[in-house]
Amino acid sequence: MRRRWVLGCILAVGLVACADDEPVTAPGSSTNAGGAGGTNTGGTSAGGGGAGGGPSCGDQWANGTTEPDPDGPSTQIHGTSTFDGDHLWMAWNRPDSGSLFDVWLAAFACDGSLVTGPIEVTQADDNELDPVLSVSGDRLLVAWVSDNGSGPNNLDIRYRIFSLSGAALTDTIELAATRNGAAVTGNAISPSLAPINGGWMLAGAWGHDDAPAFQAFVVELDIDGVVQGDASDADLDPAFGQTAISVAADEAGVHVAWQIDSTTSTAPAAWWTTLGGTATMLGDPGARPHLAPGPWAVWDTDGSDIVVQPPGATPKPLNATGLVHSPQLAVVDDEATLLWMEVTSGIKNRIHVATLGADGTPGVTMTLATQEAPSVYPVDLTMVDTTHAVVVYQDGTSPDFRLKAEWLTLPR
């Protein structure tokens, strides 16, 4: 970790987030870590009336595609979302006047109309990328990766807390966590969030003196964003770097998944653990793992298929066709929904969504309107109840990417 890690790649007038300092490559290459994004639990089920006592989200629902930031500049990337019981929150990157990126935030009603924002979250003149969102109680946590451009330790995880009305409750907080009682000052990337009672679990990958490459970690934050105790290693493995981090929390514990370089092939392998337990391999090859409460797990086999593992069950291949990658799961009331991308040409992709049975068997597959979602940016899935979901993605041709949200009624 004694050199500067470069987070951005030049893309016309904008910057593209990359895995470490390697070039962006097509999905299926072991150098493309994809984007695990934030861990979406689907928020609060809204089927029985909104959290504020008004009409439920389902009652307001309108299928279709919206543009969350129609007045913002192009090169809108890294879209993500979460549900607070009443509104769908979205965060994304906008370029600033200096061709760096800032994080923006807005809330939407379930008919797609704007309720709050857009709000600029970031406060520093650094390159701020990869936002993730999570709601705990009456607070919204926005976390992201910041690149201050001054190596060797130029990457940090930062975050802010907002009320559910959009009021900022903190200034920007830079993660300052300890490991075995000692401060960790190396680079930190790949934030993922899971709500718990009274706060959040924040997972990511960081550099420290006990390993030459990024290692997965998890740390608890209270409802004010204050770090609680030492961070925990997911599974210290100095021989291999750990990226594409995903975290989920449920009654069984806190679960973490990550991607490593495989020991048996040129493709990566996906691993996971429950904190306090033993790490096990999900798949080899296995890339871009994603978790949801249950715990459910999903990963791709480095481009050739998608594999779903329901709680307590054996993995089930999707038997997908084409070059498929970057799966995501969302779960509400034990009902799961799966998203994945399929390459059409170059970096252009279709996006597919399917409901899942308890054994991981997919139901009817829905294909979104886009044929040009770029594979170098993550796509995000949030369920608001068992029959409604929103997919947030980027669409268009470089550098004119625009943030889109597709509002879906799920066939169950």
C-alpha positions as CSV (number, residue, x, y, z in Angstrom):
1,M,0.0,0.0,0.0
2,R,3.0,2.3,-0.5
3,R,1.9,3.8,-3.8
4,R,-1.0,5.9,-4.8
5,W,-4.2,4.0,-5.7
6,V,-5.9,5.6,-8.6
7,L,-9.7,5.5,-8.3
8,G,-10.6,7.3,-11.6
9,C,-10.0,6.6,-15.3
10,I,-10.3,9.4,-17.8
11,L,-13.5,9.1,-19.8
12,A,-14.0,12.1,-22.1
13,V,-15.0,14.9,-19.8
14,G,-15.7,12.6,-16.8
15,L,-14.0,10.0,-14.6
16,V,-14.9,6.3,-14.4
17,A,-14.4,4.4,-11.1
18,C,-12.1,1.4,-11.6
19,A,-11.0,-1.5,-9.6
20,D,-7.7,-0.4,-7.9
21,D,-5.5,1.1,-10.6
22,E,-6.2,-1.4,-13.4
23,P,-7.9,-0.5,-16.7
24,V,-11.6,-1.0,-17.1
25,T,-12.2,-4.3,-18.9
26,A,-15.3,-6.1,-20.2
27,P,-17.3,-8.2,-17.7
28,G,-15.9,-11.7,-17.6
29,S,-12.4,-10.5,-17.2
30,S,-10.9,-11.1,-13.7
31,T,-9.7,-7.5,-13.6
32,N,-13.2,-6.1,-13.6
33,A,-14.5,-6.1,-10.0
34,G,-17.8,-4.7,-11.0
35,G,-19.8,-2.8,-8.4
36,A,-21.4,-4.4,-5.4
37,G,-22.9,-1.1,-4.5
38,G,-24.8,-0.7,-1.2
39,T,-26.5,-3.6,0.4
40,N,-30.2,-3.1,-0.1
41,T,-32.5,-4.7,2.3
42,G,-35.5,-3.3,0.5
43,G,-36.4,-1.0,3.4
44,T,-39.7,-1.1,5.1
45,S,-42.6,-3.0,3.5
46,A,-45.2,-0.4,2.4
47,G,-48.0,-2.7,1.6
48,G,-50.2,-1.7,4.5
49,G,-50.0,2.1,4.4
50,G,-47.2,4.6,4.4
51,A,-45.0,5.1,7.5
52,G,-46.4,8.6,7.8
53,G,-50.0,7.4,7.9
54,G,-50.9,8.3,4.3
55,P,-51.5,6.2,1.2
56,S,-49.2,3.2,0.9
57,C,-46.4,3.3,-1.7
58,G,-48.2,0.6,-3.6
59,D,-51.3,2.8,-3.8
60,Q,-49.3,5.6,-5.4
61,W,-47.3,3.4,-7.7
62,A,-46.9,4.3,-11.4
63,N,-44.9,1.9,-13.6
64,G,-42.5,3.6,-16.0
65,T,-39.1,5.2,-16.5
66,T,-38.1,8.5,-14.9
67,E,-35.0,10.7,-15.0
68,P,-34.2,11.6,-11.4
69,D,-31.9,14.5,-12.3
70,P,-33.2,16.0,-15.5
71,D,-31.6,19.4,-14.9
72,G,-28.2,18.2,-13.9
73,P,-25.2,17.9,-16.2
74,S,-24.4,14.7,-18.1
75,T,-22.1,12.0,-16.9
76,Q,-24.4,11.1,-14.1
77,I,-23.1,7.8,-12.7
78,H,-23.0,5.5,-9.7
79,G,-26.7,5.6,-9.0
80,T,-28.0,3.9,-5.9
81,S,-31.3,3.8,-3.8
82,T,-33.0,2.8,-0.7
83,F,-36.6,3.0,0.7
84,D,-37.6,4.6,4.0
85,G,-41.2,3.4,4.3
86,D,-42.6,6.4,2.5
87,H,-40.1,7.6,-0.1
88,L,-37.5,6.2,-2.4
89,W,-34.1,7.9,-1.8
90,M,-31.6,8.0,-4.6
91,A,-27.9,9.1,-4.6
92,W,-25.6,9.5,-7.6
93,N,-22.5,11.3,-8.9
94,R,-22.6,14.5,-10.8
95,P,-19.5,16.0,-12.4
96,D,-18.4,19.4,-11.0
97,S,-16.8,22.3,-13.0
98,G,-13.4,20.8,-12.5
99,S,-14.2,17.3,-13.9
100,L,-14.3,15.7,-10.5
101,F,-17.4,14.2,-9.0
102,D,-19.7,15.2,-6.2
103,V,-22.5,13.1,-4.5
104,W,-26.1,14.3,-4.9
105,L,-29.2,13.0,-3.1
106,A,-33.0,13.3,-3.6
107,A,-36.2,11.7,-2.4
108,F,-39.1,10.6,-4.6
109,A,-42.7,9.6,-4.0
110,C,-43.8,6.2,-5.3
111,D,-45.3,7.8,-8.4
112,G,-41.8,8.9,-9.3
113,S,-42.4,12.6,-8.4
114,L,-39.6,14.6,-6.7
115,V,-40.2,15.2,-3.0
116,T,-36.8,16.5,-1.7
117,G,-33.7,17.7,-3.4
118,P,-31.5,17.3,-5.3
119,I,-29.1,18.0,-2.4
120,E,-25.4,18.2,-2.7
121,V,-24.0,15.8,0.0
122,T,-20.3,16.2,-0.4
123,Q,-18.5,19.2,1.1
124,A,-14.8,18.8,-0.1
125,D,-13.2,19.6,-3.4
126,D,-12.1,16.0,-3.9
127,N,-13.2,13.3,-6.3
128,E,-16.2,11.8,-4.4
129,L,-17.5,8.5,-5.9
130,D,-19.5,5.2,-5.3
131,P,-22.3,6.4,-3.0
132,V,-24.3,3.9,-1.0
133,L,-27.5,4.5,1.1
134,S,-29.1,2.9,4.1
135,V,-32.0,3.9,6.5
136,S,-31.9,3.0,10.2
137,G,-34.8,4.3,12.3
138,D,-35.5,7.9,11.3
139,R,-32.1,8.5,9.7
140,L,-30.5,8.1,6.4
141,L,-26.7,7.3,6.0
142,V,-24.9,8.3,2.8
143,A,-21.4,6.8,2.4
144,W,-19.0,7.1,-0.5
145,V,-15.3,6.9,-1.5
146,S,-13.2,10.0,-1.6
147,D,-10.0,10.4,-3.6
148,N,-8.0,13.5,-2.4
149,G,-5.4,13.0,-5.2
150,S,-2.5,12.9,-2.7
151,G,-0.9,9.5,-2.5
152,P,0.0,7.0,-1.3
153,N,-3.0,6.9,1.0
154,N,-5.4,9.0,-1.1
155,L,-8.7,7.0,-0.7
156,D,-11.0,7.2,2.2
157,I,-14.6,6.2,3.1
158,R,-16.6,9.2,4.1
159,Y,-20.3,9.6,5.2
160,R,-23.0,12.0,6.3
161,I,-26.3,11.4,8.1
162,F,-29.6,13.0,7.1
163,S,-33.1,13.1,8.5
164,L,-35.9,11.6,6.5
165,S,-37.0,15.1,5.5
166,G,-33.6,15.7,3.9
167,A,-32.0,17.9,6.6
168,A,-28.3,17.3,7.2
169,L,-27.7,16.1,10.7
170,T,-23.9,15.9,10.4
171,D,-21.1,17.4,8.4
172,T,-19.0,15.0,6.4
173,I,-17.3,12.3,8.6
174,E,-14.2,10.5,7.4
175,L,-14.1,6.9,8.7
176,A,-11.5,6.7,11.4
177,A,-11.6,3.1,12.6
178,T,-9.2,1.0,14.6
179,R,-8.1,-2.6,14.1
180,N,-6.7,-4.5,17.1
181,G,-6.7,-1.2,18.9
182,A,-4.5,0.6,16.3
183,A,-5.6,3.3,13.9
184,V,-5.8,2.2,10.2
185,T,-4.5,4.9,7.9
186,G,-4.3,3.1,4.6
187,N,-6.6,3.4,1.7
188,A,-10.3,2.4,2.1
189,I,-12.8,1.6,-0.7
190,S,-15.9,-0.4,-1.6
191,P,-18.3,0.8,1.1
192,S,-21.4,-1.3,1.8
193,L,-24.1,-0.7,4.5
194,A,-26.6,-2.8,6.5
195,P,-29.0,-1.2,9.0
196,I,-29.1,-2.6,12.5
197,N,-30.9,-1.5,15.7
198,G,-29.5,1.8,16.7
199,G,-27.2,2.3,13.7
200,W,-25.4,0.5,10.9
201,M,-22.8,-2.0,10.0
202,L,-20.4,-0.4,7.5
203,A,-18.2,-2.8,5.5
204,G,-15.5,-2.1,3.0
205,A,-11.9,-3.0,1.9
206,W,-8.9,-1.3,3.3
207,G,-5.1,-1.5,3.4
208,H,-3.1,-2.1,6.5
209,D,0.3,-3.4,7.5
210,D,-0.7,-7.1,7.9
211,A,-1.5,-7.5,4.2
212,P,-0.1,-6.2,0.9
213,A,-3.5,-5.8,-0.7
214,F,-7.0,-4.7,0.2
215,Q,-8.7,-6.7,2.9
216,A,-12.5,-6.8,3.8
217,F,-13.5,-5.3,7.1
218,V,-16.7,-4.5,9.1
219,V,-17.3,-1.8,11.7
220,E,-20.4,-0.7,13.7
221,L,-21.6,2.9,13.6
222,D,-24.2,4.2,16.0
223,I,-27.2,6.3,15.0
224,D,-25.0,9.4,15.0
225,G,-22.3,7.8,12.9
226,V,-19.9,7.3,15.8
227,V,-17.6,4.2,15.4
228,Q,-18.3,1.6,18.0
229,G,-15.2,-0.4,19.0
230,D,-12.6,-2.0,16.7
231,A,-13.4,-3.0,13.1
232,S,-13.4,-6.7,12.4
233,D,-11.6,-8.5,9.7
234,A,-14.0,-10.5,7.5
235,D,-11.3,-13.1,6.9
236,L,-7.7,-11.9,6.9
237,D,-5.9,-13.4,3.9
238,P,-2.6,-11.6,3.1
239,A,-2.1,-13.8,0.0
240,F,-5.0,-12.3,-1.9
241,G,-6.7,-8.9,-2.3
242,Q,-10.4,-8.7,-1.3
243,T,-12.8,-6.4,-3.2
244,A,-16.4,-6.1,-4.3
245,I,-17.6,-6.1,-0.6
246,S,-21.2,-6.7,0.4
247,V,-22.7,-6.8,3.9
248,A,-26.2,-7.8,5.2
249,A,-27.5,-8.1,8.7
250,D,-30.4,-10.2,10.1
251,E,-31.3,-12.3,13.1
252,A,-28.6,-14.8,12.2
253,G,-25.9,-12.1,12.4
254,V,-23.8,-9.9,10.2
255,H,-22.8,-11.4,6.9
256,V,-20.0,-10.3,4.6
257,A,-19.1,-11.4,1.1
258,W,-16.1,-10.5,-1.1
259,Q,-14.2,-11.4,-4.2
260,I,-10.6,-12.6,-4.3
261,D,-8.2,-13.8,-6.9
262,S,-8.7,-17.5,-7.3
263,T,-6.1,-20.1,-6.3
264,T,-7.2,-22.6,-8.9
265,S,-7.8,-20.6,-12.0
266,T,-7.3,-17.2,-13.7
267,A,-10.9,-16.2,-12.7
268,P,-11.8,-14.7,-9.3
269,A,-13.5,-16.6,-6.5
270,A,-16.4,-15.4,-4.2
271,W,-16.3,-15.9,-0.5
272,W,-18.4,-15.1,2.5
273,T,-18.6,-15.3,6.3
274,T,-20.9,-14.5,9.2
275,L,-18.9,-12.5,11.7
276,G,-17.6,-14.8,14.4
277,G,-17.8,-17.8,12.1
278,T,-15.6,-19.4,9.5
279,A,-15.2,-18.1,5.9
280,T,-16.3,-20.4,3.1
281,M,-16.2,-20.2,-0.6
282,L,-19.4,-19.3,-2.5
283,G,-18.1,-20.1,-6.0
284,D,-14.9,-20.6,-8.0
285,P,-15.1,-18.9,-10.4
286,G,-17.1,-16.4,-8.6
287,A,-17.3,-12.6,-9.0
288,R,-19.2,-9.6,-7.7
289,P,-21.0,-11.3,-4.8
290,H,-24.1,-9.6,-3.3
291,L,-26.0,-10.4,0.0
292,A,-29.5,-9.8,1.3
293,P,-31.0,-10.6,4.7
294,G,-31.8,-14.3,5.2
295,P,-29.0,-14.5,4.3
296,W,-29.4,-14.8,0.5
297,A,-26.3,-14.7,-1.6
298,V,-25.8,-14.3,-5.4
299,W,-22.7,-14.0,-7.6
300,D,-21.7,-14.4,-11.2
301,T,-19.3,-17.0,-12.5
302,D,-17.1,-14.3,-14.0
303,G,-19.5,-13.7,-16.8
304,S,-20.9,-17.1,-17.9
305,D,-23.8,-17.5,-15.4
306,I,-25.5,-16.2,-12.3
307,V,-25.7,-18.4,-9.1
308,V,-28.3,-17.8,-6.3
309,Q,-28.0,-19.3,-2.9
310,P,-31.2,-19.1,-0.8
311,P,-31.0,-19.2,3.0
312,G,-30.0,-22.7,4.2
313,A,-30.1,-24.1,0.6
314,T,-27.7,-25.3,-2.0
315,P,-26.6,-22.9,-4.8
316,K,-28.8,-22.7,-7.9
317,P,-27.5,-21.7,-11.3
318,L,-29.7,-19.4,-13.3
319,N,-28.6,-21.1,-16.6
320,A,-28.6,-17.7,-18.2
321,T,-27.6,-17.1,-21.8
322,G,-25.1,-14.5,-23.0
323,L,-22.4,-12.7,-21.0
324,V,-24.1,-12.0,-17.7
325,H,-22.7,-10.3,-14.6
326,S,-23.2,-7.9,-11.7
327,P,-26.2,-9.6,-10.0
328,Q,-28.1,-7.9,-7.1
329,L,-30.7,-9.2,-4.6
330,A,-33.4,-7.4,-2.7
331,V,-35.7,-9.1,-0.1
332,V,-38.9,-7.9,1.6
333,D,-41.0,-10.1,3.9
334,D,-38.9,-13.2,2.8
335,E,-39.7,-12.5,-0.9
336,A,-36.6,-12.1,-3.0
337,T,-36.0,-10.4,-6.3
338,L,-32.9,-10.8,-8.5
339,L,-31.3,-8.3,-11.0
340,W,-28.5,-9.0,-13.4
341,M,-26.9,-7.4,-16.5
342,E,-26.3,-9.0,-19.9
343,V,-23.8,-7.5,-22.4
344,T,-25.2,-6.5,-25.7
345,S,-22.0,-5.1,-27.2
346,G,-18.9,-3.5,-25.8
347,I,-19.9,-1.9,-22.5
348,K,-23.6,-1.8,-23.4
349,N,-26.0,-4.0,-21.4
350,R,-29.5,-5.1,-21.0
351,I,-30.9,-5.3,-17.4
352,H,-33.1,-8.3,-16.3
353,V,-35.2,-8.6,-13.2
354,A,-36.9,-11.8,-11.9
355,T,-38.7,-12.7,-8.8
356,L,-37.4,-15.8,-7.0
357,G,-39.0,-18.7,-5.3
358,A,-37.9,-19.9,-1.8
359,D,-35.5,-22.4,-3.5
360,G,-34.0,-19.7,-5.8
361,T,-36.0,-20.7,-8.9
362,P,-36.7,-17.6,-11.0
363,G,-40.2,-16.6,-12.0
364,V,-41.1,-14.4,-14.9
365,T,-38.1,-12.5,-16.2
366,M,-38.6,-8.8,-17.0
367,T,-36.2,-7.0,-19.3
368,L,-35.9,-3.2,-18.7
369,A,-36.2,-0.6,-21.5
370,T,-32.5,0.2,-21.7
371,Q,-30.2,-1.6,-24.1
372,E,-27.2,0.7,-23.3
373,A,-26.6,0.5,-19.5
374,P,-22.8,0.7,-19.2
375,S,-21.2,-2.2,-17.4
376,V,-18.5,-0.1,-15.8
377,Y,-21.1,1.3,-13.4
378,P,-23.2,-0.5,-10.8
379,V,-26.9,-1.0,-11.2
380,D,-29.1,-0.8,-8.1
381,L,-32.3,-2.7,-7.1
382,T,-34.6,-1.7,-4.3
383,M,-37.9,-3.4,-3.4
384,V,-40.5,-1.3,-1.6
385,D,-42.8,-4.2,-1.0
386,T,-43.3,-7.7,-2.3
387,T,-44.7,-6.6,-5.6
388,H,-43.0,-3.3,-6.4
389,A,-39.4,-2.5,-7.1
390,V,-37.2,0.3,-8.5
391,V,-34.0,-0.2,-10.6
392,V,-31.6,2.7,-10.8
393,Y,-29.1,2.7,-13.6
394,Q,-27.0,4.8,-16.0
395,D,-28.0,5.0,-19.7
396,G,-26.6,6.5,-22.9
397,T,-23.3,6.9,-24.6
398,S,-20.1,8.2,-23.0
399,P,-19.8,10.8,-21.8
400,D,-23.5,11.7,-21.9
401,F,-24.6,9.1,-19.3
402,R,-27.9,10.0,-17.7
403,L,-29.4,8.6,-14.4
404,K,-32.6,6.6,-15.0
405,A,-35.0,4.9,-12.6
406,E,-37.4,2.2,-13.8
407,W,-40.5,1.6,-11.6
408,L,-41.7,-2.0,-11.8
409,T,-44.7,-4.0,-10.7
410,L,-43.3,-7.5,-10.0
411,P,-45.2,-10.6,-11.3
412,R,-45.6,-13.0,-8.3
